[in-house]
Amino acid sequence: MLGFERNFAISGKSRLLGAGAPPVSPQQSSSSSSSSSNLLFSASLPLERVIVCVDMDAFFASVEQQCAHGALDDKPVMVCGDTERRSVVAAANYIAREYGVRAGTPITTARRLCPHGVFLTGDPEKYVYTCIRINDLCREFTPRVECFSIDESFLDISGSAHLFGGPVETARRLKARIREELGIPCTAGIGPNKLLAKTASKLGKPDGLFTLSHADVPTKLHPLPITKLYGIGARTAEKLARIGVATIGQLARTPPDTLKRLFGIIGPMMHDAANGLDSSPLLTEDEQPEAKSVGNSYTLSDDTRDVRKVLTVLLGLCSKVGRRLRKGGHAGRTVTLTLRYANFQTLVRARTVEAPLNLDRDIFAAACALLDEVWHKSRAVRLLGVSVSNLLHRDDPRQLPLFGHARRQRLRQFLASVDALRDRYGESVAIWAPLLRSDEAI
């Protein structure tokens, strides 16, 4: 996947599949085709949230099509990390999907399935800018907006839907605003919690509007295949199939204790989700929790045993992690290295140091020590990853080193100047010299 999407991602399964709460009295449900859809959430139920999930359709591809001013509208479009190197499809428009291409499809496979398709290298800055504009438009309808990922946002319109004609009319107006201002389509899902709103958006794709209430769960949610439930991937579905669970309804009827024995703490959460229960909060930008770790990974263009190349990629990753730590005002004590060989065997090692780190050189030194422990030089490397956890904020108290403080202070000031240049002119304005000789776009 494109690196910026990993960096921009704000949350995952655990935040959406929160512990369930008992549903309130069910209300009438409707899809976008029903004239009575505004009755979905009654104003007489103040405890019932009204959540809208705005899910962009083939986001990266849609942005590229809009920028082409119609020239790509009738063509299969696939956006990739790099069209000339080993990469995967980050987004495929719906024409390309007719040929079997999906996000995550290797480029070599995509070219075989759709040789006449248009393959484009992704433009991270363009997509982030568009995401920011989308969320600005969302805030025209409610201040309660959570940017869940680069192409998906949740809105709590419980207190504002009546200003725009009700929940469904609010969603219609928002879809129209995004289309009018940005020229790209989206699907809106409406539900009493984030889980049902997100599921509704998936059922309404593409360019649709769909609603799911608690009353709809038995008729609209339970008959669906288990993989339609958010957080259930192929491996989990296989494990559930072994106990006879193939649909969401069958999961909803499986005893929570059975699921807990199979999946641990997430088992009861899966049971709640299958019953449409989700109490996870909607968090605005100001309410986001502090980061627990900062990391980057990179898949090399070719598997390699070249020590210099591996170390250069590692330096690039450590530089990115250090930059993000300093930008967030963090430093961390635990450095984790991920190494994947050409045969996809993956090794993960971590080391905790005494003094918190956020300088590129310090992170690189710790990562190199871990690399020496795990890498057999005779084996080709496919992927490298570096992360720093066990974080402290800049305002947290910490022990100062007895020696080398002046030298480290000069290095800190130097990197602060470099970071300021990058903030103003872009990340590529100043990079470590070894990266200039690298043919990897780290």
C-alpha positions in Angstrom: 0.0 0.0 0.0 1.0 3.6 -0.3 3.0 4.8 2.7 0.9 7.9 3.2 -2.2 5.8 3.7 -0.6 3.9 6.5 0.7 7.1 8.1 -2.7 8.8 7.8 -4.7 5.9 9.2 -6.2 7.0 12.6 -7.8 3.9 14.0 -8.6 0.3 13.5 -10.9 -2.6 14.6 -10.6 -2.0 18.3 -11.9 1.6 18.2 -14.9 0.7 16.0 -15.8 -2.6 17.6 -16.3 -1.2 21.0 -18.2 -2.8 23.8 -21.9 -3.0 23.0 -24.8 -1.3 24.8 -28.4 -2.5 24.9 -30.3 -1.1 21.9 -33.1 1.4 22.5 -36.6 0.9 21.0 -36.2 0.1 17.4 -37.3 2.9 14.9 -38.5 2.7 11.3 -35.7 2.1 8.8 -35.4 3.1 5.2 -33.0 3.2 2.3 -32.6 6.3 0.2 -35.5 5.4 -2.0 -38.1 5.7 0.8 -39.9 9.0 1.4 -40.4 8.2 5.0 -36.6 7.8 5.7 -36.5 10.9 8.0 -38.4 8.9 10.6 -35.5 6.6 11.0 -34.4 8.3 14.2 -37.1 9.8 16.4 -36.5 13.2 18.0 -38.2 11.8 21.1 -35.2 9.5 21.7 -32.4 11.8 22.9 -30.1 8.9 23.8 -30.2 7.5 20.3 -27.2 8.8 18.3 -27.5 9.6 14.6 -24.2 8.7 12.9 -23.4 9.3 9.3 -20.4 7.5 7.7 -19.1 9.3 4.6 -17.1 6.7 2.6 -15.4 7.9 -0.6 -15.8 5.7 -3.6 -12.5 4.4 -5.0 -11.0 7.6 -3.5 -7.5 7.9 -5.0 -8.8 6.8 -8.4 -11.8 9.2 -8.2 -9.5 12.1 -7.4 -7.3 11.2 -10.4 -10.3 11.0 -12.7 -11.6 14.3 -11.5 -8.2 15.9 -12.2 -8.2 14.5 -15.7 -11.4 16.4 -16.5 -13.3 13.5 -17.9 -10.5 11.9 -20.0 -10.5 8.8 -17.7 -14.2 8.5 -16.9 -14.7 5.5 -19.3 -11.4 3.8 -18.5 -10.2 1.3 -15.9 -8.0 3.4 -13.5 -5.6 1.9 -11.0 -3.6 4.0 -8.6 -0.3 2.4 -7.3 2.6 3.2 -5.1 4.9 3.1 -8.1 3.9 1.8 -11.5 7.5 0.9 -12.5 8.5 -1.0 -9.4 7.1 -3.8 -7.3 4.0 -2.4 -5.8 0.3 -3.1 -5.3 -2.9 -1.3 -6.4 -3.9 1.2 -3.7 -7.3 2.0 -5.4 -9.1 0.7 -8.5 -12.2 2.4 -9.9 -15.3 0.4 -10.5 -14.5 -0.2 -14.2 -11.2 -1.8 -13.2 -13.0 -3.9 -10.5 -15.1 -5.6 -13.2 -11.8 -7.2 -14.4 -11.1 -8.5 -10.9 -8.7 -5.8 -9.7 -9.0 -4.7 -6.1 -7.0 -2.7 -3.6 -4.0 -4.8 -2.6 -3.7 -6.6 -6.0 -0.1 -6.8 -7.1 0.6 -4.6 -10.1 1.9 -7.7 -12.1 -1.5 -9.4 -11.5 -3.4 -6.2 -12.3 -1.6 -5.8 -15.6 -2.4 -9.4 -16.5 -6.1 -9.0 -15.6 -6.5 -5.6 -17.1 -3.7 -4.9 -19.7 -5.5 -1.9 -21.2 -6.0 -0.2 -17.9 -4.6 3.2 -16.9 -1.9 2.8 -14.1 -1.1 5.9 -12.2 1.5 6.6 -9.5 -0.2 7.9 -6.4 0.1 11.6 -5.3 -0.1 11.6 -1.5 -0.3 15.4 -1.1 -3.2 15.6 -3.5 -5.2 13.0 -1.6 -4.5 14.5 1.9 -5.5 17.9 0.6 -8.7 16.5 -0.8 -9.4 14.7 2.5 -9.0 17.9 4.5 -11.5 19.7 2.1 -14.0 16.8 2.5 -13.9 17.1 6.3 -14.3 20.9 6.1 -17.5 20.3 4.1 -18.6 17.8 6.7 -18.2 20.4 9.4 -20.8 22.6 7.6 -23.4 20.1 8.8 -22.0 19.3 12.4 -19.0 20.2 14.4 -18.8 16.5 15.6 -16.7 15.1 12.8 -14.1 12.2 13.1 -11.7 11.7 10.3 -11.5 7.9 10.6 -9.1 7.4 7.6 -8.0 9.3 4.6 -11.2 8.3 2.7 -13.7 7.9 5.5 -15.3 10.1 8.1 -18.0 9.8 10.8 -20.4 12.6 11.6 -22.6 12.8 14.7 -25.7 14.7 13.5 -27.8 13.9 16.5 -28.2 17.6 17.4 -28.1 19.1 13.9 -30.1 16.8 11.5 -33.3 18.8 12.2 -31.6 21.9 10.7 -31.3 20.2 7.3 -34.6 18.3 7.1 -33.7 15.1 9.0 -30.9 12.5 8.8 -31.4 11.3 5.2 -31.8 14.8 3.8 -28.7 15.9 5.7 -26.8 13.0 4.1 -28.2 13.9 0.7 -27.1 17.5 1.0 -23.6 16.5 2.2 -23.2 14.1 -0.8 -24.3 16.9 -3.1 -21.9 19.4 -1.5 -18.9 17.0 -2.0 -19.9 16.3 -5.6 -20.4 20.0 -6.3 -17.2 21.3 -4.7 -14.8 18.4 -5.4 -16.4 16.5 -8.3 -16.0 13.1 -6.7 -18.6 10.6 -5.5 -19.1 9.2 -2.0 -21.5 6.8 -0.3 -23.3 7.8 3.0 -24.4 5.3 5.6 -26.7 6.2 8.4 -27.1 4.3 11.7 -27.4 4.7 15.5 -23.8 3.9 16.0 -20.5 3.9 14.1 -20.6 0.2 13.3 -24.0 0.2 11.7 -23.3 3.5 9.9 -20.1 2.0 8.4 -21.9 -1.2 7.4 -24.7 0.9 5.8 -22.1 2.8 3.7 -20.6 -0.5 2.5 -24.1 -1.8 1.5 -24.9 1.4 -0.3 -21.9 1.5 -2.6 -21.2 3.0 -5.0 -22.5 6.6 -4.8 -25.4 5.6 -2.7 -27.2 6.4 0.6 -28.3 3.6 2.9 -29.7 3.4 6.4 -29.5 0.7 9.1 -31.4 0.9 12.4 -31.4 -1.6 15.3 -34.7 -2.9 13.9 -33.0 -3.7 10.6 -30.4 -5.9 12.1 -32.3 -9.2 11.8 -33.6 -8.6 8.3 -30.7 -6.6 6.6 -27.6 -7.5 8.6 -28.0 -11.1 9.8 -28.5 -12.7 6.3 -25.2 -11.3 5.1 -22.0 -13.4 4.8 -19.7 -13.1 7.8 -17.1 -11.2 5.8 -19.5 -8.3 5.4 -19.1 -7.5 9.2 -16.4 -5.0 9.8 -13.2 -6.5 11.3 -13.8 -10.0 10.0 -11.1 -11.0 7.5 -10.5 -14.1 5.5 -8.6 -15.9 8.3 -11.2 -15.1 11.0 -13.9 -16.2 8.6 -12.1 -19.6 8.0 -11.9 -20.1 11.8 -15.6 -19.3 12.2 -16.5 -21.6 9.3 -15.0 -24.5 11.3 -17.6 -24.0 14.0 -20.4 -23.7 11.4 -20.6 -19.8 11.3 -21.0 -18.5 7.8 -23.4 -15.6 8.2 -23.6 -12.6 10.5 -26.8 -14.0 12.0 -25.1 -17.3 12.9 -22.4 -15.3 14.6 -25.0 -13.3 16.5 -26.5 -16.6 17.9 -23.1 -18.1 18.9 -22.6 -17.9 22.7 -20.1 -15.2 23.6 -18.2 -17.7 25.8 -17.5 -19.9 22.8 -16.2 -16.9 20.8 -14.0 -15.9 23.8 -12.4 -19.3 23.9 -11.6 -19.1 20.2 -10.7 -15.4 19.8 -9.9 -14.1 23.3 -11.2 -10.7 24.4 -12.3 -9.8 20.9 -14.7 -12.7 20.7 -17.5 -11.1 22.8 -16.9 -7.9 20.8 -17.6 -9.8 17.6 -20.8 -11.1 19.1 -21.9 -7.6 20.0 -21.0 -6.3 16.5 -23.0 -9.1 14.9 -26.0 -7.9 16.9 -25.5 -4.3 15.8 -24.2 -3.2 19.2 -21.4 -0.6 19.4 -20.8 2.1 22.0 -17.4 3.3 20.6 -17.3 7.1 20.8 -17.0 9.5 17.9 -13.8 11.5 18.5 -13.2 14.9 16.9 -9.7 16.0 16.1 -9.3 17.7 19.5 -10.4 14.5 21.3 -8.1 12.1 19.6 -6.0 10.0 22.1 -2.2 10.4 22.2 -0.3 8.1 19.9 1.0 4.9 21.4 3.7 4.3 18.7 5.0 5.8 15.5 6.3 3.6 12.7 6.9 3.2 9.0 7.6 0.2 6.8 8.8 -0.2 3.2 8.7 -3.0 0.7 11.8 -3.0 -1.4 11.5 -2.8 -5.2 13.5 -6.0 -5.5 14.5 -8.6 -2.9 18.1 -7.9 -1.9 21.1 -9.3 0.1 23.0 -6.0 -0.5 24.0 -4.8 3.0 24.4 -1.2 1.8 21.0 -1.1 0.2 19.3 -2.6 3.3 21.0 -0.1 5.6 20.1 2.8 3.3 16.4 1.8 3.4 16.7 1.4 7.2 18.1 4.9 7.5 15.3 6.3 5.4 12.7 4.7 7.7 14.4 5.9 10.8 14.5 9.4 9.4 10.8 9.3 8.7 10.0 7.9 12.2 12.2 10.5 13.9 10.6 13.3 11.9 7.1 12.2 12.9 8.1 11.8 16.6 9.5 15.3 16.8 6.5 16.8 14.9 4.2 15.2 17.5 6.3 16.3 20.4 7.2 12.7 21.3 10.2 10.5 22.2 10.1 6.8 22.8 12.1 4.2 24.7 11.3 1.1 22.7 12.5 0.6 19.1 11.0 -2.3 17.1 12.4 -3.7 13.9 10.3 -5.8 11.4 12.2 -7.8 8.8 10.5 -9.9 6.1 12.4 -12.3 3.9 11.7 -13.0 0.2 9.8 -16.2 1.3 7.5 -13.9 3.5 8.9 -15.2 6.8 8.6 -12.2 9.1 10.7 -11.5 12.2 10.0 -8.8 14.7 12.5 -7.8 17.4 12.3 -4.9 20.0 14.8 -3.2 22.3 14.1 -0.8 25.1 16.7 1.8 25.9 17.1 4.0 29.0 16.8 7.4 27.4 13.8 8.3 25.2 14.7 8.7 21.5 13.5 10.9 18.7 16.7 11.7 16.8 17.2 9.9 13.5 20.7 8.8 14.3 19.8 7.3 17.7 16.8 5.4 16.2 19.0 4.2 13.4 21.7 2.9 15.8 19.1 0.9 17.8 17.5 -0.5 14.6 20.9 -1.5 13.3 21.7 -3.4 16.5 18.3 -5.3 16.1 19.1 -6.0 12.4 22.4 -7.6 13.3 20.5 -9.9 15.6 18.0 -11.2 13.1 19.3 -10.8 9.6 21.1 -13.8 8.0 23.0 -12.0 5.2 22.6 -15.0 2.9 18.8 -14.5 2.8 17.2 -11.8 0.6 15.2 -9.1 2.4 11.8 -8.1 1.0 10.4 -5.6 3.6 11.8 -3.5 6.5 9.8 -1.7 9.2 10.8 0.5 12.1 8.6 1.8 15.0 9.1 3.6 18.3 6.8 3.0 21.2 6.7 3.5 25.0 6.3 7.2 24.2 6.8 10.3 26.3 5.5 13.7 25.4 7.8 16.7 25.3 6.3 18.0 28.6 6.8 14.7 30.5 9.7 14.7 33.0 12.7 12.7 31.9 16.3 12.0 33.1 19.0 14.1 31.3 22.2 12.3 30.2 25.4 13.1 32.2 27.7 13.1 29.2 27.4 14.4 25.6 24.6 16.8 26.4 26.1 19.7 24.4 26.7 17.6 21.3 23.2 16.2 21.4 21.8 19.6 21.9 23.5 20.8 18.7 22.2 17.8 16.8 18.7 18.6 18.1 19.0 22.2 17.0 20.2 21.0 13.6 17.3 18.7 13.1 14.9 21.4 14.3 16.2 23.6 11.5 15.9 20.7 9.0 12.3 20.0 10.1 11.4 23.7 9.7 12.7 23.6 6.1 10.7 20.5 5.4 7.5 22.1 6.9 7.9 25.0 4.5 9.3 23.5 1.3 8.4 19.7 1.5 10.0 16.6 2.8 12.5 16.2 0.0 14.2 19.5 0.5 16.7 18.0 3.0 17.5 14.3 3.3 20.5 12.3 4.5 23.2 12.0 1.9 23.1 8.2 1.6 19.5 8.5 0.5 20.5 10.6 -2.5 22.3 7.5 -4.0 19.4 5.2 -3.3 17.1 4.0 -6.1 14.4 3.3 -3.6 11.6 5.8 -3.1 11.5 5.5 0.7 
